[in-house]
Amino acid sequence: MNWRDLNKVLPTLDEDTVRRMLEDERKGEQRTTVLVRLHQRYTILRAARERSEILGDAMFPEVMALT
């Protein structure tokens, strides 16, 4: 997959797919820019999942807007 195609499809992929792509790139071509981009996307997805797990059903207080 070339750089343009990667950046087009990457936002639509889930965490597991991005992780597998990262592992495949590490075993295959080992293109530095592709590895960095895949890792960036993977860490964003992982952080979102972990944050959701940590916060769970936490209730946040309502904040009144200052007008």
Sequence and secondary structure as in RCSB ss.txt:
>XXXX:A:sequence
MNWRDLNKVLPTLDEDTVRRMLEDERKGEQRTTVLVRLHQRYTILRAARERSEILGDAMFPEVMALT
>XXXX:A:secstr
  HHHHHHHGGG  HHHHHHHHHHHHHTT  HHHHHHHHHHHHHHHHHHHHHHHHTT          
